[in-house]
């Protein structure tokens, strides 16, 4: 007799009826059912645990994501902080500066990518404005001849012109010529030059160049650049001071004030003095070089200071791309002015009459204040 099995429920006879299994078979069926229920419960519990774990993990991830998003937003907010307000130069200088002609109305900041032609025009206009502000500009070293100017310029390194002017009267009274200084006792010269700083090195330089002048140039200061720069302690800056002011031969004096201002005005980005000299020189006729040097240096010493420029009292503020780097309040800026612009003594003990006529005052001698 054929028997067909129907998935462990029972056996089926030929007449289609089902025969229930008894005894061991029935017990096994019950056990199987019980096992299935237990397995189902276990599966359900595991599923619930898994679901709970997933929910917890999802919650943690969501929290972490929220924190990350918050941090990113905070960082972005910091990065996107509003830019500082850019100071805009007034159309005219608002603080009164004695002897200064009012600046004319121009754009406060030159546009980016300024053309070569526009740069030349702006640079020359600044020089013209400064010529009106400082019509009495001159070398701020006291001298009576080319030898004194040469020595004074060498001594001015790492000190002020005022200190040099207070020191050189005693030096030139004792050693008036190159021949005299060439045979001087170094210790005696050192004692005279002590107030200028670096007095030993400066003593070697002035005695050395005096010997060279006496031996190679007949005791006369040469009037050529190539000869001057061969002398001990004499570089291009010193040579151009001497050439421009003792011989009337144009030259650009690139000192610290000149370097600072021409970069502020964006005449050049160069930092090497020789490159600055060449770049700025190309913006002006050669005949303007000596006076240009005086105008720029005087402005740097009186108004456009290194640390705190007096922008609010600057007569060329409308032409300056760096306007706003210093004090822009006119009254506060006025208190920053130096020398004759601030009603104070100048650096020369014996300044030109034009300087005195413009309200300038002589400097006090050494030890007088």
Secondary structure, DSSP 8 states (H G I E B T S, - for coil): ---EE-TTS-EE-TTS-EE---THHHHHHHHHHHHHHHHHHHHHHHHHHHHHHHHHHHHHHHHHHHHHHHHHHHHHHHHT----------SS--S--TT--------SS--TT--HHHHHHHHHHHHHHHHHH-TT---SS--SSHHHHHHHHHHTTTS-HHHHHHHHHHHHHH--SHHHHHT--HHHHHHHHGGGSSHHHHHHHHHHHHHHHHHHSTT---SSHHHHTTSTT--HHHHHHHHHHHS--------HHHHHHHHHTTS----SHHHHHHHHHTTS-GGGHHHHHHHHHHHHHHTS-SSS--GGG-TTGGG-TTTTSS--SHHHHHTT--GGGGT---S-TT--HHHHHTT------TT--
